[in-house]
Amino acid sequence: MGRSGFEARRSRDIHPPRTGNLGVDSTLALLEASPLNQFSHWSQKGLSTVVQKKRFLSTVCALTLVFPLSACNLASSGGGNEHVTLRLSHQWPGVNKQGEGDFRSVLAERFADEVRKRTNGDVDIQIYPNDSLIEDSEAQYQAMMKGAVDMSVFPLDYASGDVPQFSITLMPTMVRNHEEAQQWQHAEIGQRVEEIAEANGAKVLTWVWNAGAVASKTQQPIESPGDVPQGSVTRAAGTYVEKMLERVGFGISSMSSSEIYNGMQTGVLDSAVTSTSSHSSYRLYEQVKSYTSPTGGNTFWFMFEPLIISKKVFDQLTPEQQKIMEDVGQELQNFAYQASEKDDMRVDKQFSAAGVNVTPMDDQAFMAWRKVSKPVWQDFATDVKGGAELLELAQQATG
């Protein structure tokens, strides 16, 4: 096969064919028949009609812009190597000119730089931070499955509406601290999570875990279930985390972490549960009076947010490119683990400096959260295919 014929075949395999600028009606028809039609999923999570429409239309607009360009992403370079341009989209704020910032953004940049270097520029990873390509953070996975995105630093539980088994990676009180989180990768539960991800179109390149914290407008920190103020509304990612919080009296308002600041500023939220890194990146210390920290070795919220690539895209890289991607991902593993731990301490200091009352969660408080979490574990075991086995494997990994 001549080079031009190979290029055309390869472009069709990895990305949608060039169709010209899709009109709104055509794009809506495409999404109506695709996993990107998430109206029912969002409604179940309690989003308002306005937010649903905003997110849906932003996805439509993104795909209208992306699809016409996607066939141009692959071309052949000299020497017989395939030149590939990949789009890495994520929700975290971008790094500054010094390459500093949210460690998840830093991870993406370091990965892209090292892959570009080792492939002599044949694999060019273009990074779209801060939801700049796909505005709805939770739609990154669906966009990847449709070919609009190739890679992401992505919380797998966000895609639990499509793959319910992913909720094992944000099961309340299942993972208590960084030591327990890091045990997953080489345990059977880690293997199963990677297998489930690959069976559903995503390959994990670097494991990323983030500890969660609780920030509140109240001076009294929300350390245990008994501290929840009556009528308090919070934000917390994760279907089963939300179920657990509802059991202890919270009202739930679902939104992305980038929307929390505005939610607090406008009075929609009284508190929020998200990663320590996001508490910092989105400057929540400007809105709250108390902060329950995971630095004491306890938190009920621990989220798996790996660096992933579309399995379809990965499979069509050359063997040499695949090995480089895997090697770089593995070499960045220690950075991902260490940076996440360091962020917990850094954010404690940042919130304290802002006058926020910082309180580490103690063992007694954690066990109280675990007690109210057990019923939602059972819900997962009952409602999700293979859920009981995943729960058992997760508990084996953490002892």
N, C-alpha and C positions, 0 to 999 in steps of 0.2 A: 504493500500500500504506500502511495506517495505521501510526502510529508503533509501536504494540504489536506488530503483525505483523512489522515490520522488526526490532524488537528480538529477537523470538523466533527469526527466521531467522538473524540475526547471531550470537546466542548459540549456536545449534546448529552454525553453521559453524566457529566458532573453538574452542569448548570442548565436551566431551562433555555430553549431556543429563543433567539431574539425575535420579539413580536412587535416591536415598535411601542410607542407610548400607549399603555392600556388605559382606556377610558374608565370612568368610575363604574359604569354599569357592567362592563366586562370584568373589572376587578372584583366587584361585589359578587358576580356570578361565580368567578373562580373561587373566592373565599367561602361562598355558600356551600360549596361541595367539598371543602377542605377542612383539615383540623384547625385552621385559623379562625373558623367561625366559633368563637368562644362565648357567645352571649349567655347560653344557659349556664356555663361553668362560672362566669363572673357573677351572674345573678345569685347563684347559690352561695357565693362568698360574701354577699351583702353589699356589693358596690352599688352606688347610686346610678340611676339611668344616665345622668350627665357624664359620669366617669366612664360608664360602659361605652357610650357613644364616642367620647373623646378617644379612648384607647383603640376602639375598633377602627375609627376613621384614620387615626395616626398610622395604624398598621396598613390600612388600605393605601394611604399616601406613600408610605415607605416602600411597599411592594410595587406600586405604580412606577416609582423612581428606580428601584433596584432591578426589576426583571428585564427592562430593555437593555441594561448594561451587562447583565450577567453572562451572556454568551461571549463577551470580550475578555473574560478573565483568564483564559488559558491561551497560551501561544507557545510555539516551539522556539527554543533558543539554539545557538550554535553548539557543536560538539555532541549532538544527539541527546542532550538533556532536555527535560520538559521544564519550561518556565511556567510557574503557577502563581497566580495572585489569589490570596485567600482573604476573606473578610471576617475579622474577629470583632464581634459586637458584645458589649457588656454594659451594665448599669452604673458602674462605679465612676466617680469623677476621674478625669484624666490626670496624668502626672504633670508636674511643672517642668520648666526648662532644664532643671537640674536632675530630672528623672525621679523626683521624689513625689510621694503622695500615698494614697490608699494602697496598701500592699498588694491588693488584688489587681489593681491597675499596673503596679510595678511588675508583678509577675508576668502579665500579658506582654508588656514592653520588653522585658528581658528575654522572654521566650521568642518573640518575633525577631529581635536583634540577633540572637544567637543562631537561630535557624537561617536567617538571611546570610549570616557570616559563613556558616558551615556549608551552605549550598551555593556559595559564590553568587548569591542573589537570585538563584533559580526558584526559590520559594520566597515570595514576597508577601508578608502578612500585614495587611492594612487594618489598623485598629480604630474602632468606632466606640469611644467611651461614652459614659453618661447618657445612655439610651439615645445616642445621636443618630443611629440607623433605624432601630426598631424602638419606638417610644415606650411601648408597654414592656416592662421588664420581664413579665411572665410569658411573653410571646416569643422570646428568643428561641426556645426549643422548637416551637411550631414553625417559626421562620427558617430554622435550620433544616427541618424535615422537608420544607418546600424549596430549599435551595437558595433562599434569599440571604442566608448567613451560613458561613462555613465553620466558624469556631466561636466559643464563648467561655467566659468564666461565669458559670451558671449554677445557681442553687437548684439541685435536682428536684426538690420538693415542689418547686414552681410548676413543674410539668406533671404533677401527680393527677391532674384531671385527665391526662392522656395515659399515664402509666401509674396506676394507684400504688404499685409496689415502691415507688420512689419515696413515699411518705415514711418509710423506715429510716430515712436519712435525716428526718427532723421529727423524731418521736419524743415527746416531752419526757424528760429525766432519763432517757435511755443512755445518753452519753453525758457524763457528769463534768468532765474536765479534759484538758488536752491530752493527758496521758492515755485516758480511755479512748479518745477519738483516734489517736495515732495507732492504736492496736488493731483497728478495723482493717487497715490496708493489707496486712499480711495474714489476716484470719479468714476463715471460710466466708464470713459475712461480706468481707471486702471483695472476694472473688465473685460472690453471687451478685453484688451490686454492679460490678463491672460487666458481668454477663448479661444482666437485665438491661443495662444501658446499651450495650452493643446490639442486643436483640431488638432494641427499639431505636436504633439508628445513631447512637452517640458513643464515641470511644473516649475513655478517660485517659488523659495524658499526665496530669499532675493532680494529686489529692490535695484539696484545700478544705480545712475545717475552720469555722468561726464560732467562738464562744459568744453567747448572748448576754445582754444585761437589760435591766428594767429601769427606764427613766420616767420620773413622775413629776407633775407640777406640785405635788404635796411635799411639805417639808419632811414628813415622816416617810421613810423609804418603804417600798413594797418588797419586803424580804420574804415573807411567808404568806400562805393563802389567807390567814387571818388579818392581814394588813390591807386587804383590798377595800377601798372606800365604797360605800353603798352608792350605786348608780354610776360608778366610774366606767368610762369608755376607753378602751385601749386598742392598739394595733399590734398584731402579732402574726407573722407569716407562719403558714403551716396549718393544714386542716385540723390535725389532731391536737396541735398546741392550742388552737382556737377553741376546740371542743373542751379541752381541759380548763381553759381560762373561763369559759362560760359556766362551767360547773362551780367555780368559786365566786361567781357573782359579777364578773366583768361583762359589760356590753362590748361588742366587737365592731370595729369599723375597719374594713379591709382596704388597704392601699399599699403602694410600693414604698420602700424605705425612703426614696427621694421625695415623697409627698408628706412625710411625717412632720417636718418642720412647719409647713403651711397648715397641716391639720391641728397642730398645737397652737399655732399663732391665731387661728380663727376660732378656737374653742371647740372644734370637732373632737379632739382627743384630750384626755386627761393624763394619759401615760402611753408608753410605747415599749414594745419588746422587739429588739433587733440586735444585730451583731455589734460588738464593741466598736469595730472599725467603722460601721455605718453611723453609729452615734457620733463619732468624731467627724467623719467626712461630711455629714449633713448638719453639723454644728448644733446638735440638739442641746448642748450645754447652755445655749442662749435662751432656751425656753423652759428649762426644768429646774426644780429645787433639790431633788434627790435622785440618787443613782445607785441601784443595787448591782454590785460588780461581781464578776466571776473569779476575781483574783484570789479568793479564799479557797479555790479548788472546787467550787460548786456553782452550777447553774442548771436550770431546767430546760434551757434552750441551747442546743448545739447543732449547727447547720453545716451540711456538706455542700460545698460550692466549688466543684472541681473545674479545672481547665479541660474543656472537651472539644472534640472535632467531630464533624459529621462522619459517620462510618463510611458512607458512600464516597465522600471526598477522599478520605484516608485510603480506602482500598484502591483508588485510582491514581495515587501517587506512585512514583517509581519505588522499587524496594529500597534504594539508597535514601530517598527522601523519607520514606516511612521510618527507617532506622534512625535517621537524624532527629525526626520529630519525637520518637520515643525516648531516645537518649537525652535530648535536651529537657524533656518533661521530667525524666527521672532525676537528672542532675539539679533541677530546681526544686526537688521535693523538700530537702532540708530547709531551704529558704522559705518555702510556703509554710511549713510547720513552725519554724522559729519566728518568722515575722508575725504570724497570727498570735503567738504567745506574747511577744513583746508589745504588740498593740494593746493588749489588755492592760498592761502596766502603764503604757503611755497615756491611754485614755483616762485612766484613774487620775493621773496627775493633771491632765488637761481639764477635767471636770472640777477637780478640787481647786485649781487655780481660778476657775470661773465662779467660785463660791458655792458650788453644788455640794450637798451632803452626800459623800461617797461611803457606802457601806458594803463590805463583802458579804455574800451569802454564807451562812454557817451551816454545819452539818445537820443540825436539828431542823432548820428551815428547809433544806433540800429534801430531807426525808418526808416532811409534810407535803411538799410538792409531789414527791413520788407516790405518796398514798392516793392523792387525787388524780394522778395520771394513770394508774393501773386500769380503771374502767375504760379509758379510751384506747389503751393497748388492746383490750379485749375486743373493742369495736373494730380495730384494724385486723385482728385475727379472724373475726367473723365476716367482715365485709370484703376483704381483699384476697384474691386468689393467691395462695402460698403465704399469706400473712402470718399465720401461726409459726411456720417454719422460719421465716425471716426474723420474727421476734426471738425465737429460741437461739438462732445463730448470733444475733446481736448481743443477747445476754451472755452467751458463752465468751464472746470477745472481750467484754468488759468485766467479766467475773461477777 
